[in-house]
């Protein structure tokens, strides 16, 4: 029985200037590494069929499902602040879009499926390590309740890819609300094609921001919507200690999802200046810089939309600045609200922001682990007898004591029972995250042919907020050797 995806490919209907038709390049001997059965069912796909030989051929790019219109999308982007007028999908091919019963549209894309017009002399392939890394981290982010692209499947190609050395090849099947980026708008704006910018904006409004269609100026409403989603998204990153690592404009999704898991990583000890990416030598995309860079990227989007905000350039700039000026407040509100919940507070008070920042400051100076500190605060909120487990995370435990006294005074003004407070805190402070050393251990084993550590870690990350007795080894502090961790983009 032929696998049916029920495609409805709206992006392919936009016209030839938005993409180039591109067929995946077949591979020699594909085999399935991982199928996300739960996501397949959510998409209305038959997981049993996808796990058979035909499904593997589709995930490898050897066979196209009925209704697929494979394309490589065009886009530009600022990379580390430098504008590149043409980037595009250099190793990703969009098969098409599926629409769930609830009407939600999702892209099905193969990443690592061979060269495209935009490959810039690259091979268009992906290595096994980066494919499994994106699978692990993107699915972990979904379980952490953070908007993200998803991983439907990973297959090995049976062929090597050549980077510094020969590596086993793989293809990731990625699912996203769309793959439209700030850089997609920049591609057309840089060419002075205002009509294409308008067409793209109309498509995005229809697909992602339908409420903007009825606004007096839909394009201003679109900009407002994108700003709001990005403010909320980056605040959520900060609240779990996530460092994206490469926040170029071509890596910012218009839909407000986390996209492009290249040199990403998670904080161990809290340090706002943390940089993991080996190519971010000046710390442009450091943990603490992420809100500022998100705003910078949104300014670039606003520049693309100026001709559609008002025919008078000065009024258009004024409108854009008015929208962009709201980003800081939106981010700060989401940031403080999220951290307020992390320390067990429900009713906003003016002193909460200072209380949060003081804790983070102590954590930074005392080398306290980000995830474990907040998780153990839940027990301390239930009973002061658990303070010892938290203070032991600080190089100088007395630094915690002074803050904890203020915190308890603040908690006394909160409604609810201590046991209820702990439950609420545990629901936002994960016990398990994709610790960098755990991810690397799983990938190293997979490269050697052992997928068991990958499977076990993936299973643990699916329920990050629970106390899982079988995964206690994932919930502890990282080894000291993890402090010098570096990531690479994987291209």
C-alpha positions in Angstrom: 0.0 0.0 0.0 1.4 3.4 -1.0 2.1 5.8 1.8 -0.2 8.8 1.6 0.9 12.2 3.0 -2.2 14.3 1.8 0.0 17.2 0.7 -1.4 20.7 0.0 1.7 22.7 -1.0 0.8 26.4 -0.6 4.4 27.6 -0.7 5.0 25.9 -4.0 2.1 27.9 -5.4 3.8 31.3 -4.7 5.9 31.2 -7.8 9.3 30.3 -9.2 11.1 33.3 -7.6 10.5 31.8 -4.2 12.3 28.5 -4.7 13.9 26.1 -7.2 12.4 22.7 -8.0 14.9 20.2 -6.6 14.7 16.5 -6.4 16.5 14.7 -3.5 19.5 12.7 -4.6 19.2 9.0 -4.0 21.5 7.2 -1.5 23.1 3.8 -1.6 21.8 1.8 1.3 19.4 3.7 3.6 18.2 2.2 6.9 16.0 3.6 9.6 17.7 4.9 12.7 14.7 6.4 14.4 11.0 7.1 13.7 9.0 9.5 15.8 5.8 7.4 15.9 3.9 9.8 18.1 4.6 12.8 15.8 3.7 10.7 12.8 0.3 9.9 14.3 -0.2 13.6 15.2 0.4 14.5 11.6 -2.2 11.9 10.5 0.4 9.6 9.0 0.5 5.8 9.4 3.5 5.1 11.6 3.5 1.4 10.7 3.8 2.2 7.0 6.5 4.8 7.6 8.6 2.2 9.4 8.6 -0.2 6.4 10.9 -0.2 3.4 8.8 2.3 1.5 8.9 4.8 4.4 12.7 4.4 4.6 13.0 5.1 0.9 11.0 8.3 1.3 12.9 9.5 4.4 16.2 8.9 2.5 15.1 10.8 -0.6 15.1 7.7 -2.8 11.4 7.9 -3.4 8.8 10.7 -3.5 5.4 10.2 -1.9 2.4 11.0 -4.1 1.7 14.7 -4.2 5.2 15.9 -3.2 6.6 18.9 -4.9 10.2 19.0 -3.8 11.7 22.4 -3.7 14.7 24.3 -2.2 13.6 27.6 -0.8 15.4 30.9 -1.6 16.5 33.2 1.2 19.2 35.6 2.2 20.5 36.6 5.7 22.8 38.4 8.0 25.4 36.0 9.2 27.2 37.3 12.3 26.1 40.8 11.2 27.3 40.5 7.6 24.6 40.4 4.9 24.7 37.6 2.3 22.2 38.3 -0.5 21.7 34.7 -1.4 21.8 31.7 0.9 18.8 29.4 0.5 18.3 25.7 1.2 21.8 24.3 0.6 21.1 20.8 2.0 17.4 20.8 2.7 14.5 20.0 0.4 10.9 20.7 1.2 8.7 17.8 0.1 5.4 19.5 0.8 2.9 20.5 3.4 0.4 18.4 5.3 -2.7 19.7 7.0 -3.9 18.1 10.2 -7.6 17.6 11.0 -7.5 20.7 13.1 -6.3 22.7 10.1 -2.7 23.2 11.2 -0.3 23.2 8.3 3.1 21.6 8.7 6.1 21.4 6.4 7.8 18.0 5.7 11.4 18.7 4.9 14.4 16.4 4.2 17.7 17.8 5.6 20.8 16.3 4.1 19.1 15.1 1.0 21.7 16.2 -1.5 22.8 19.3 -3.4 20.6 22.2 -4.5 21.1 25.3 -6.5 21.9 27.0 -3.2 24.5 24.6 -2.0 27.4 26.9 -2.9 29.7 24.1 -3.9 28.7 22.0 -0.9 27.6 18.4 -1.1 24.1 19.0 0.4 24.6 16.1 2.7 24.5 15.8 6.5 26.6 13.7 8.8 25.1 11.2 11.3 26.2 13.2 14.4 24.4 16.5 13.6 21.3 14.7 12.4 20.9 12.8 15.7 21.8 15.9 17.6 19.0 17.9 16.0 16.6 14.9 16.6 17.5 14.8 20.3 17.5 18.5 21.0 14.5 19.5 19.0 12.3 16.8 20.5 13.6 17.7 23.9 12.6 21.3 23.3 9.1 20.2 22.3 8.8 18.2 25.6 10.0 21.3 27.4 7.0 23.2 25.9 9.1 25.5 23.8 7.9 26.2 20.2 10.2 24.3 17.9 10.7 22.4 14.7 10.3 18.7 15.2 12.0 15.5 14.1 10.0 12.9 12.3 12.7 10.5 11.3 16.4 9.9 11.0 17.9 7.5 8.4 21.5 6.5 7.7 22.4 6.8 4.0 25.0 4.0 3.8 27.3 6.6 2.3 30.1 8.7 3.8 30.2 12.4 3.9 33.5 14.2 3.8 34.3 16.9 6.3 37.6 17.0 8.1 37.4 13.2 7.9 35.0 10.7 6.4 31.8 10.5 8.5 28.7 8.3 8.1 25.9 10.1 6.3 22.3 10.6 7.4 19.1 12.4 6.5 16.8 14.1 9.0 13.1 14.5 8.3 12.1 17.8 9.8 8.6 19.1 10.6 7.9 22.8 11.0 4.9 25.2 10.9 6.9 26.6 8.0 10.5 27.2 7.0 10.0 30.9 6.2 12.6 33.1 7.8 13.5 36.7 8.3 16.1 36.0 5.6 13.3 35.0 3.2 11.9 38.5 3.3 15.5 39.9 3.0 16.1 37.9 -0.2 13.4 39.9 -2.0 13.8 43.2 -0.2 17.5 43.2 -1.2 16.5 42.9 -4.8 14.0 45.7 -4.6 11.1 43.3 -5.3 8.5 44.9 -3.1 5.7 42.9 -4.8 7.3 39.6 -3.8 7.7 41.0 -0.2 4.0 41.8 -0.2 3.1 38.4 -1.6 5.3 36.7 1.0 3.8 38.8 3.8 0.3 37.9 2.6 1.2 34.2 2.6 2.6 34.5 6.2 -0.4 36.3 7.4 -2.7 33.7 6.0 -0.6 30.9 7.3 0.6 32.1 10.7 -1.1 35.4 11.7 -4.7 35.3 10.4 -5.7 37.8 13.0 -3.6 40.4 11.2 -5.7 40.2 8.1 -8.5 42.3 9.6 -6.2 45.0 11.0 -6.2 48.5 9.5 -2.6 47.8 8.3 -2.1 44.0 8.1 1.7 44.4 7.6 2.1 46.4 10.8 0.0 43.8 12.6 2.2 41.1 11.1 5.3 42.8 12.4 3.7 43.1 15.8 2.8 39.4 15.8 6.3 38.3 14.9 7.8 40.6 17.5 5.5 39.2 20.2 6.3 35.5 19.3 10.0 36.1 19.2 9.9 37.9 22.6 8.1 35.0 24.2 10.3 32.4 22.5 13.6 33.9 23.5 12.3 34.4 27.1 11.6 30.7 27.2 15.1 29.9 25.9 16.5 31.9 28.7 14.4 30.2 31.3 15.8 26.7 30.5 19.4 27.9 29.9 19.3 27.3 26.1 22.0 28.9 23.9 21.0 28.8 20.2 24.5 29.7 19.1 23.8 31.0 15.6 21.0 33.6 15.6 21.5 34.8 12.1 18.5 36.3 10.4 18.3 33.2 8.2 17.9 31.1 11.4 14.9 33.1 12.8 11.6 31.5 11.9 8.7 33.9 11.1 6.4 31.4 12.8 8.1 31.9 16.1 9.6 28.4 16.4 13.1 27.4 17.3 14.8 26.4 14.1 18.3 25.2 12.9 19.9 23.3 15.8 23.5 23.7 14.8 25.9 24.8 17.5 23.3 25.0 20.2 23.9 23.9 23.8 22.6 24.3 27.3 24.1 26.0 30.3 25.6 23.9 33.1 27.0 26.4 35.6 25.1 29.7 35.1 27.2 32.3 33.3 25.4 34.9 31.2 28.5 35.3 29.0 28.5 31.7 28.0 29.3 31.0 24.3 29.5 27.4 23.0 29.9 27.9 19.3 33.5 27.5 18.0 32.9 30.2 15.4 31.3 32.8 17.7 34.7 34.2 18.7 33.3 37.6 19.9 30.3 36.3 21.8 27.7 37.9 19.5 25.3 35.0 20.3 26.2 34.5 23.9 23.4 33.5 26.3 22.7 37.0 27.6 22.9 38.6 24.2 20.0 36.6 22.8 17.2 39.1 23.5 19.3 41.9 22.0 20.1 39.9 18.8 16.4 38.9 18.5 15.5 42.6 18.4 18.3 43.3 15.9 16.9 40.6 13.6 13.4 42.1 13.9 14.8 45.5 12.9 16.0 43.8 9.7 12.5 42.3 9.2 11.0 45.8 9.7 13.3 47.2 7.1 11.9 44.7 4.6 8.3 45.7 5.4 8.8 49.5 5.3 7.2 50.0 1.9 4.1 48.3 3.1 3.8 50.0 6.4 3.1 53.4 4.8 3.7 55.0 1.4 5.4 57.9 3.2 8.9 56.6 4.2 9.1 58.8 7.3 5.7 57.5 8.5 6.7 54.0 7.7 9.9 54.3 9.8 7.9 55.8 12.6 5.4 52.9 12.5 8.2 50.4 12.5 10.0 52.0 15.4 6.8 52.2 17.3 6.3 48.4 16.9 9.9 47.6 17.7 9.9 49.7 20.8 7.5 47.3 22.3 9.8 44.3 22.0 11.8 45.1 25.2 8.6 45.3 27.3 7.2 42.2 25.8 10.4 40.3 26.4 10.9 41.6 29.9 7.4 40.7 30.9 7.7 37.1 29.6 11.2 36.8 31.1 10.2 37.9 34.6 6.9 36.0 34.5 8.7 32.8 33.6 11.4 33.2 36.2 8.8 34.2 38.8 7.2 30.8 38.2 10.6 29.1 38.5 11.0 30.5 42.0 7.5 29.7 43.1 5.8 33.0 42.8 2.3 33.5 41.3 1.2 37.0 42.3 3.4 39.7 40.7 5.2 42.2 43.0 7.4 45.0 42.0 10.4 43.6 43.8 10.3 40.2 42.0 12.6 41.3 39.1 15.3 42.3 41.6 14.9 39.1 43.6 15.3 37.0 40.4 18.3 39.0 39.2 20.0 38.7 42.6 19.6 35.0 42.6 21.1 34.8 39.1 23.9 37.0 40.1 24.8 34.8 43.0 24.6 31.7 40.8 27.0 33.3 38.3 29.5 34.3 41.0 29.2 31.0 42.9 29.3 28.7 39.8 25.9 27.2 40.6 24.4 24.8 38.1 21.4 26.4 36.3 19.1 23.4 36.0 19.9 21.7 39.3 19.6 24.9 41.3 16.1 25.7 40.1 15.0 22.1 40.4 16.1 21.8 44.0 14.5 25.2 44.8 11.2 23.3 44.5 11.9 21.1 47.5 13.3 24.1 49.4 10.1 26.0 48.7 8.2 23.1 50.3 10.5 22.8 53.3 13.4 24.9 54.6 15.0 21.6 55.6 15.9 21.1 51.9 17.9 24.3 51.8 21.1 22.3 52.3 20.8 20.7 48.9 20.6 24.1 47.2 23.3 25.9 49.2 25.7 23.1 48.5 25.5 24.1 44.8 27.1 27.5 45.6 30.9 27.8 45.9 30.2 30.0 49.0 27.0 28.6 50.5 26.4 31.7 52.6 25.7 33.6 49.3 22.5 31.5 49.1 21.5 32.1 52.7 21.0 35.8 52.5 18.9 35.5 49.3 16.9 32.6 50.7 15.8 34.7 53.7 14.4 37.3 51.4 12.8 34.7 49.2 11.0 33.0 52.1 9.7 36.4 53.2 8.3 36.9 49.7 6.9 33.3 49.6 5.0 34.1 52.8 2.9 36.6 50.9 1.9 33.9 48.4 -1.3 31.9 48.4 -1.4 28.1 48.3 0.2 25.3 50.3 3.9 24.6 50.2 3.3 21.2 48.6 1.2 22.8 45.9 4.0 25.3 45.3 6.5 22.6 44.8 4.3 20.9 42.2 4.0 24.1 40.3 7.7 24.7 40.4 8.5 21.2 39.3 6.2 21.8 36.3 8.5 24.6 35.0 11.9 23.5 36.3 13.0 20.4 34.4 14.9 17.6 36.1 16.4 16.5 32.8 17.7 18.5 29.9 19.9 17.6 26.9 23.0 18.0 29.0 25.9 18.6 26.6 28.0 15.7 27.8 25.0 13.4 27.6 24.3 14.4 24.0 28.0 13.9 23.1 28.1 10.5 24.8 25.0 9.4 22.9 26.4 10.6 19.6 29.8 9.0 20.1 28.1 5.7 20.7 25.9 6.1 17.7 28.9 6.8 15.5 30.4 3.5 16.7 27.2 1.7 15.8 25.4 1.6 19.2 22.1 3.5 19.2 21.1 2.3 22.8 22.4 5.5 24.5 20.7 7.7 22.0 17.4 5.8 22.5 17.7 5.9 26.3 18.4 9.6 26.4 15.6 10.4 23.9 13.2 8.4 26.2 14.3 10.4 29.3 14.0 13.7 27.5 10.4 13.0 26.6 9.3 13.6 30.2 11.7 16.2 31.5 9.6 17.5 34.4 9.1 14.2 36.2 11.3 12.5 38.7 12.2 9.4 36.8 13.9 6.8 39.0 15.3 4.9 36.0 17.0 8.1 34.7 18.5 9.6 37.9 21.9 9.5 36.3 20.7 12.1 33.8 19.5 14.5 36.5 22.7 15.2 38.3 25.5 17.6 37.9 27.8 17.3 34.8 31.4 16.2 35.1 34.0 18.9 35.5 35.3 18.1 32.0 32.1 19.5 30.6 33.1 23.1 31.4 35.2 23.6 28.3 32.5 22.4 25.9 32.5 23.6 22.3 30.0 23.1 19.5 30.2 23.2 15.8 27.6 24.0 13.1 27.7 20.5 11.6 27.5 21.6 8.0 
